Amino acid sequence: MSNKEPVPYTEKQEKFGTSLIRKIGKMQVWVYRATGGRIWNTFLGAQVCILTSTGRKSGQKRLTPLVYVEEGNNVIIAASKGGMSKPPVWKYNLDANPDCEVQIGSVNRKARARIACPEEEEDLWPKLTAVYAGFDEYRARTDGIRHIPLYILERD
């Protein structure tokens, strides 16, 4: 294991990574939903939920597998896109239309998304990195390039 500080991805790495995330994400969503969240419900040991947002341009439902933590009745997700320089598309979808759904296991519930304020982020980031340490690397890769916002999905 290297002790080098993470550096931003190259344009070529981001293009490949985006394509890979999209393809694997589609497969994971299909398996997760087909099995009621019993199979392929983790990413490197961290629990995964399925976010359903509405495309800001298309109006179509968009399903995305994401690492999450629960905080009371809320679900916390990070718009990290693996530490790439641009945020994930679902972030823009939630910004345009915060009404969404979140599936954990076989339970799918309506929610309303909002961006965590700085004080909330200070409390929530350690909880996310406790379940998936890769978030620390993602934040280091994007340092000085972009802020990775946390979204709080307030469930009905």
Beta strands, then each sheet from edge to edge (+ up, - down):
strand 1: 42-43
strand 2: 46-54
strand 3: 61-67
strand 4: 69-71
strand 5: 74-78
strand 6: 99-104
strand 7: 107-115
strand 8: 150-155
sheet 1: 1+ 2- 3+
sheet 2: 1+ 2- 6+ 7- 8+ 5- 4+
end
